[in-house]
Amino acid sequence: MNTTDRIKELNNLFLRKTFPLRAATVSDYFTEHFDQISYSERSFSRDLKALKEKLAERYPSLEETEGDLIRYSKSENCFYYIRDDISAFPSFSEKELDQIASIIDFNKHLFTGGNGNGIVNKLRAISLENNLTKHKELTNWPAIELINEGDRSGSEHVKFLVDAIAGKKCIEISHKGLAATSKVKTVTGLPLLIKEYNNGWYTGWYLLFQEISDLQTRISLDKLRLFALDRIESIRLSQTTIKTRIHPDFQPADFFKNSLGLFRGTSAAERILIRIREDSWIKEYIAKYPVHPSQKTMDAFHYELSVEINEELENFLLRYSTELQVIDPPLLREKVRKKLETALSHYQ
């Protein structure tokens, strides 16, 4: 490893808050991951000094007010950055991106529909755009256009909520509906899960929430509510001490198990049989990207779903009505037919 690579790896180790960073542990890490035969304490001190200089270049005002940005803890016997949000290097190397990809792959439960790969691709695109220095003259437009996330986010609440969910902490949220006449309402309860709508990263995030009115509450799927994060006006820890009873097999994600989309009604899942038009483009698509986890292939043109019949399902069927049709149940088939007739009447 050359000096620059070592310093970058050292910076990465500082960003891993659980890594006990000192000369011996860094030496072991370099030996294990990079076949660095020897890494002396003297080399460690030189690299540490170089890293301090890099940090000082990036954060001159912070160094001026706080002093050294790298400090040593006697009680923990390790070095640390004085703040969690600083880093000596502003961009990702290919190696660092590969490490991020590995971490994302390890945490697949956080993503749906392969979105983990999408995030890595965005990071790679950013890296490529930031390193377009070999060309004398660049185009007046970006080389890559990624999906526009829009401003429906609520992402500023995510860090707080993730901590509250993991710690089973009771919180108070002030929430206002989208309608102009909506009033701000404050509710107290237990946050259980952050759900993204329609696989839209940074858009349409919702909080699955158990409202609590008694000091002892049994957590139940039937009592859960959804709140859009971008409609939460304020959020804080509750001073109320509560006792919750959560069954060992309880999984908040089961709230959405029988729904095509986000919202859950009161009806049970039903068997839905759909037929794909023989020459439709959607035939290959639906086989690769199932409409719902319950999807079963009956034959080359027929698919079965087990979902609740609600507005989201009907909207999906209407959206792709030129490519597929409902066979069963008859009641759903009739509802879709009537809506198509209504839509057709608007063009007559």
Phi, psi and omega in degrees: 000137174276173186299317182299316179296320179296318181294321178296319178294324178296319176299317179298322179293325176296325181286342174274099191298337183270357181277122180282093191276110173207172188305314184295315182290325178292320177300315178297320180296314180296324179293317184288319188261338186228009179054034176285112188297311181222137178221099188281167177295329178294318177297319178301316180296320178296316180295323179295319178295317179296322179293321177299320179294321177298315179297320180296325177294323182279328186230063182297320181293321180294320179293325180295323182271328186254344184086213181303132180272349172244127182229166182247133177257116178293319182295324181265348181055051178200162177268157181204154171283142184289342178225151182284342189255021178247152179206144183284342184235129186277343185232168182264140170272167177302321181295317179295321178296322177296323178295319178296318179301320179295320179295317179297317179298324180290334182250047182300335182296344180276351186234152175235151174062028179075020182293340177301317178296324179297321180293317178299320179298323178293319178297319178295322179297318178298316179300317180296315181296324181285347184243025178275066185254350185279346182268136181290325181222130182259159176293162180275004179230157180290146180286336183229133175241114182265169181300133179280116183287335182080188185251006175278100188227282188079014185296339180294343180269348191298313183302314179298315184292319179300318179295319180293322178295312182296325182267004181052049183264135176285135182229165173242130176236140173255121190231141179231132179293170184283333182295147182298332182272356182295144177250153179289129178238139178251128179232151179245138180177194184250119175285138187239327186196141171259125185241131176266141184268129175057035179057025182271098183294129183068010174228143175064043176276138181231150179253123174273126198220135174257109178289140185236126178243338179252158180289337175240124185224135174265123182285127184220141179301326184290345183254001184283152178232160178246136175231130176289129183297326183284355176256003176277120183272327177207158183207140180201163175290143179274147176275355181284132176266122183234160173241125181246146175247116182238121180297141182304332181267003183294130177228113181305327182297340177296342177304327184260002190303321184259010182255143175289322181243238189258322191266139186248128178264202182256356183273157177279163177293144178236158177281122179245125178248124180238151179240134179266137176298138189301323182259019185280143176294336186287347182301308179290325184294314185291333178289325181275325182239088182304144178295324184206151180304336181280356186302133176233140177272119180271316172201195186298336186234000183239135180228147180243137176238154173236093185218165175284138177277113180214185185295325180295320177296314180299319179296322177297315181294324178291321182299321182249031184294338178281347183250336183216163177220152178278130175261312178222151359279159182302324182296318178292319179302318181292320180298317180293318179300316181295321180293325177292323177296318179298315180298318181296323182296335179288347182251014181256000000 
